[in-house]
């Protein structure tokens, strides 16, 4: 991907090459699952402490 003078002004060069690394894909997958589980457990915990009338 050619970014031209924008990135050259920051001293990064003008061309970037992107590649998918397996360790980054696995880390992203594990992080996403952990965040989803944490959020759903918290929501379940909060809703279990509420009465039915409060939740409606």
CNS distance restraints for C-alpha pairs under 8 A (distance, minus, plus):
assign (resid   1 and name CA) (resid  15 and name CA) 5.66 0.50 0.50
assign (resid   1 and name CA) (resid  16 and name CA) 5.33 0.50 0.50
assign (resid   1 and name CA) (resid  17 and name CA) 6.47 0.50 0.50
assign (resid   2 and name CA) (resid  14 and name CA) 5.87 0.50 0.50
assign (resid   2 and name CA) (resid  15 and name CA) 4.62 0.50 0.50
assign (resid   2 and name CA) (resid  16 and name CA) 6.61 0.50 0.50
assign (resid   3 and name CA) (resid   7 and name CA) 6.24 0.50 0.50
assign (resid   3 and name CA) (resid  14 and name CA) 5.40 0.50 0.50
assign (resid   3 and name CA) (resid  15 and name CA) 6.17 0.50 0.50
assign (resid   3 and name CA) (resid  16 and name CA) 7.78 0.50 0.50
assign (resid   4 and name CA) (resid   8 and name CA) 6.71 0.50 0.50
assign (resid   4 and name CA) (resid  14 and name CA) 4.85 0.50 0.50
assign (resid   4 and name CA) (resid  15 and name CA) 7.37 0.50 0.50
assign (resid   5 and name CA) (resid   9 and name CA) 6.08 0.50 0.50
assign (resid   5 and name CA) (resid  14 and name CA) 6.67 0.50 0.50
assign (resid   6 and name CA) (resid  10 and name CA) 7.24 0.50 0.50
assign (resid   6 and name CA) (resid  14 and name CA) 7.85 0.50 0.50
assign (resid   7 and name CA) (resid  11 and name CA) 6.47 0.50 0.50
assign (resid   7 and name CA) (resid  12 and name CA) 5.43 0.50 0.50
assign (resid   7 and name CA) (resid  13 and name CA) 5.99 0.50 0.50
assign (resid   7 and name CA) (resid  14 and name CA) 5.87 0.50 0.50
assign (resid   8 and name CA) (resid  12 and name CA) 5.46 0.50 0.50
assign (resid   8 and name CA) (resid  13 and name CA) 4.84 0.50 0.50
assign (resid   8 and name CA) (resid  14 and name CA) 5.62 0.50 0.50
assign (resid  20 and name CA) (resid  24 and name CA) 7.40 0.50 0.50
assign (resid  20 and name CA) (resid  25 and name CA) 7.26 0.50 0.50
assign (resid  21 and name CA) (resid  25 and name CA) 6.44 0.50 0.50
assign (resid  22 and name CA) (resid  26 and name CA) 6.17 0.50 0.50
assign (resid  23 and name CA) (resid  27 and name CA) 6.07 0.50 0.50
assign (resid  24 and name CA) (resid  28 and name CA) 6.07 0.50 0.50
assign (resid  25 and name CA) (resid  29 and name CA) 6.17 0.50 0.50
assign (resid  26 and name CA) (resid  30 and name CA) 6.14 0.50 0.50
assign (resid  27 and name CA) (resid  31 and name CA) 6.00 0.50 0.50
assign (resid  28 and name CA) (resid  32 and name CA) 6.02 0.50 0.50
assign (resid  29 and name CA) (resid  33 and name CA) 6.25 0.50 0.50
assign (resid  30 and name CA) (resid  34 and name CA) 6.12 0.50 0.50
assign (resid  31 and name CA) (resid  35 and name CA) 6.13 0.50 0.50
assign (resid  32 and name CA) (resid  36 and name CA) 6.12 0.50 0.50
assign (resid  33 and name CA) (resid  37 and name CA) 6.08 0.50 0.50
assign (resid  34 and name CA) (resid  38 and name CA) 6.05 0.50 0.50
assign (resid  35 and name CA) (resid  39 and name CA) 6.10 0.50 0.50
assign (resid  36 and name CA) (resid  40 and name CA) 6.15 0.50 0.50
assign (resid  37 and name CA) (resid  41 and name CA) 5.99 0.50 0.50
assign (resid  38 and name CA) (resid  42 and name CA) 6.15 0.50 0.50
assign (resid  39 and name CA) (resid  43 and name CA) 6.21 0.50 0.50
assign (resid  40 and name CA) (resid  44 and name CA) 6.05 0.50 0.50
assign (resid  41 and name CA) (resid  45 and name CA) 6.05 0.50 0.50
assign (resid  42 and name CA) (resid  46 and name CA) 6.18 0.50 0.50
assign (resid  43 and name CA) (resid  47 and name CA) 6.08 0.50 0.50
assign (resid  44 and name CA) (resid  48 and name CA) 5.99 0.50 0.50
assign (resid  45 and name CA) (resid  49 and name CA) 6.59 0.50 0.50
assign (resid  46 and name CA) (resid  50 and name CA) 6.77 0.50 0.50
assign (resid  47 and name CA) (resid  55 and name CA) 7.25 0.50 0.50
assign (resid  50 and name CA) (resid  54 and name CA) 6.10 0.50 0.50
assign (resid  50 and name CA) (resid  55 and name CA) 6.35 0.50 0.50
assign (resid  51 and name CA) (resid  55 and name CA) 6.38 0.50 0.50
assign (resid  52 and name CA) (resid  56 and name CA) 6.32 0.50 0.50
